[in-house]
Amino acid sequence: MVMADTESCSSRAVGFAPSQRRKQREKIEVYNEVLCRLRDLNIEESTFPAFEDELWAHFSRLPTRYALDVNVERAEDVLMHKRLLSKAREPAGRPAIQVRLVQLRSAMDGSQVESVHMKFAGKADAQCSDYPNKKRVHPPPAFGTSSDLEFVHNAKRVVKDMEVMFSAKPIHYRLMHEITISTNDKPKLLAQLTSLLSELGLNIREAHAFSTTDGYSLDVFVVDGWALEDTEQLRNVLVKEISKVEKLSSVRSHAINHVRELEKTGNKLNSSHVNMPGSGNDVWEIDTSLLKYESKLASCSHGDLYKGTFYGQDVAIKVLRMEHLNENLRREFTQEVNIMRKIQHKNVVQFFGACTTPPNLCIVTEFMSGGSIYDLLHKQKSGFKLPLLLKLAIDVSEGMSYLHQNGIMHRDLKAANLLMDENGVVKIADFGVARVQAQPGVMTAETGTYRWMAPEVIEHKPYDHKADVFSFGVVLWEMLTGKLPYENLTPLQAAVGVVQKGLRPVIPQHTRPKFVELLERCWQQDPSLRPEFSEITNLLEDLASR
């Protein structure tokens, strides 16, 4: 499907260093093939001087998975996605929706290649045509699967001349609707859309969900259950209903912000005075039958972490073990869900939903293919070079600044809870012990991990968000050295040393003075002397620019 022997249509460099990842190379190959196909089709837009850069910007703002999944033989669909995302930038253009009929290919015969899509479709019903040997009059779906590729490769192995084979064996096509939606990205969006489609009587046969780097969504659904001749009516209904959902989300957001403002000023809010729309769990509650488990990533005494898929999107599934469930774990689980469903930032792991009905307690988030900063450090057995360290630290600082601005303390900040996506962006994870801070200095419970814990937390003294700043200072040291803090001490010995002797990790010689100064400010004994994350971000950016 991607270009191999042909000359690139673009002037973009396609040479790669050995260290560059295979997926990034494939992304550029897909970009080049789409560009070539658009020009071969004489699409006027593709001849404009700035088009190459605009098309590459489109691929760059979407995850690599988009390029790997999209059907390059339908290059026009990439252009359609680009236009919808552009339209979604304008408030008047949201939601940007395209609805069309698509043809899905069934098996060539009973003994050869299975239908790619019939595994979703089941038996044909009155709303879906199923007919043999009819010339394709509608396009295929925008996104293929590995099964699509297997179909083509198997066909080529059977006979070189595809047309001879197609004339010899009946090909069955099935008509369904493909719905493409672009709007502002937000927490719970995928759950909201799937719930809405279900309420409209649509059966989702395929789903592909993408988030852009600048805060927009591109969600594609292949559905049946709607009269084939009423495509325009379906689009009109979707525009109306999704607009309602977005207005409801806006009202909810204003209500939440109002509550936070009251909390910041110390005012109490009688819950009977404000009825926040949709504040129940129906929007983000996940049906666990829709989750597909692929592999176990990690285990601990009270649960397991899996890689899986949800409507075709890679996800991480955190499952609680019921046999170890106690009141403390239940409280942590509830707190993590309550916090994650309210937040969204490019440097915080995205929450998709949760199942809160025993015995299937789980939390579903985006899958971070790059693993944790801790794992990366210990694989290379050394710290990061300063330019990379500063880039990663800025990501963490911006994420923490967002959390603190929204009154949330993480309380367990360490390299193991910082995850990296496929593009090298760091995101903060694991909100099991995080808390919403109503007033400064009211928390006294010891929580977190001793080696990263602020002295006031270890001593059970009142503490505030500056405890996270102390932990961040230890994380900076981790990334600088690649070592475990106080590696020659037990966690308890380290805690006693931090409180009673002012113990801090040893900063390597020849570390840049400004960086040393930042470390020492972050782990000041007096919390009031530690900087805010907004200031930390500015200091890191200044260091990175030198």
C-alpha positions, 0 to 999 in steps of 0.5 A, a space after each residue: 500500500 505504501 510507496 516503495 520503489 516509486 519516487 517521492 512526490 514531495 520535496 520533504 526529506 525521507 532519509 532516516 537516521 538508524 535510530 528513527 522509529 519504523 512507524 515514523 518512516 511509515 507515516 512519511 511513506 503514507 504521506 507521500 503516497 497520499 500526496 501522489 494519489 491526490 495529484 494523479 487525481 488532478 485535485 486542484 488543491 494539491 497543486 497549491 504551493 503550500 499544500 505539501 506543508 499543509 498535508 504534512 501538518 495534517 498528518 503531524 497533528 494526528 497520532 501515527 496510528 492515523 497514517 497506519 490505519 487510513 486507506 491510502 487508496 482513498 486519498 480523497 478521504 484524507 483531504 475530507 478529514 483535513 477539511 473537517 478538522 479545519 472546519 471544526 476550528 471555527 465555533 460556527 463550524 462545530 460539529 463538523 460532520 460527514 455522513 456517506 454510504 460505504 460498501 464493505 466487501 464480503 468473502 470471495 467464496 466460502 473457503 477462501 478469504 473471510 470477509 473483513 467486515 462481516 465479523 462486525 456485521 453478523 446477518 444482513 438485515 433490511 437496512 443493509 444491502 448484501 449483493 454479489 457481483 455488482 460494480 462498486 458504486 460507493 467508496 469503501 470505508 476510510 480506514 482499513 484493518 490488518 484484515 484488509 491487507 491480508 485480503 489483498 495479499 491472499 488474493 494476490 497469492 491465489 492469482 496474479 490477475 485480480 480481475 480474472 479472479 473477481 469474475 470467477 468468484 462472486 464478491 458480496 458488498 454490504 452498504 452501511 453508513 460511515 459517520 465522520 465527526 470533528 469537534 473540540 476534543 474533551 474528556 468522555 467525548 468518545 463515550 458520549 458519541 457512542 452512547 448517542 449513536 446507540 440511542 439513535 438505534 445505530 449499531 456500531 460496526 467499526 470505530 476509529 477515534 483520534 485526538 489532535 495535538 491542538 485539541 480537536 477530535 476526529 472520530 469515524 464510525 461505520 454503522 447500520 440500523 438507519 435507512 440507506 436512502 435517508 443519509 442526509 436525514 441522518 446527518 441532520 439528526 446528528 448535527 442537532 443531537 451532537 450540538 445538544 451534547 456540546 451545549 450540555 458539556 459547556 453548561 457542565 463546565 461552567 457549573 464545575 468552574 463555578 463550584 471551584 471558584 467557590 471552593 477557592 474562596 472558602 465558600 460552602 455550596 449547598 448541593 440543592 442549589 445547583 443541579 449540574 447537568 449530566 453529573 451522573 456516571 452515565 456519560 463515562 460508564 463503560 460496558 466492559 463487553 466492549 473492551 478487548 484485552 490483548 496483553 498484561 503490562 503490569 501487576 501488583 497486589 491489588 490489580 492488573 494493568 492491561 493493553 487492550 482496545 476500546 472501539 478499535 482504539 488502543 487503551 490501557 485498562 487498569 483492573 482491580 482485583 475483587 479478592 483484595 478490595 477493601 475500603 481504602 482501595 475502593 476510596 482510591 478507585 472512586 477518587 481516581 475516577 472522580 478526578 480523571 473524568 474532570 480533567 483534560 490536558 496534553 500532558 495528562 493521560 486521557 481518561 476514556 471511562 470506567 466501569 464502577 459496577 462490581 465485580 468489573 471495576 476498571 479504569 480505561 485510559 489512553 495507551 502510552 506506547 513509550 512506557 514510563 520515564 522510569 523504565 526508559 532511564 533504567 533501560 539506558 542505565 544513565 540519565 538523559 542529556 540536558 536538552 532531552 531532560 529539559 523537554 521532558 521536564 517542561 511537559 511534566 511541569 505544564 501538566 502539573 501547573 494545569 492540575 494545580 490551577 484546577 485545585 488538584 494535588 497529585 501526591 505521588 509524582 515520580 518517574 514511574 508515574 510519568 508516561 510517554 506517547 509515541 511522539 515523545 510527549 510526557 503525560 502524568 498518570 496514576 491519580 489513585 492518591 490524588 486529591 482535590 485541595 479545597 483550602 491550603 494546608 488542610 491535608 495531613 495524611 501520609 501518602 505517596 512514596 517515601 523516596 519522593 515525599 516532601 518532609 511535611 508529608 512524612 511528618 504528617 504536618 498540614 501540607 498543600 500543593 507545594 508538596 508536589 513541587 518537592 517531588 518534582 525536584 526529586 524527579 528532575 534529579 532522577 532524570 539527570 542521573 538515571 538513579 533511584 533516589 537514596 539508592 543505598 538507603 531503605 525507604 524508611 531510612 531515606 524518609 528519616 534522613 529527609 526530615 531530621 537531617 535535611 537529606 537530599 539527593 547528591 547533585 552531580 558535579 558539572 551540573 549547570 548552575 541554573 539547574 542546580 539552583 532550580 533543584 535546590 529551590 524545589 526541595 526547600 524544607 520550607 514549602 513557601 520557598 518552593 516555586 510554583 509550577 508556572 515559574 518552574 516552566 518559565 525557568 526550564 524554557 529559559 534553560 532550554 533556550 540557552 
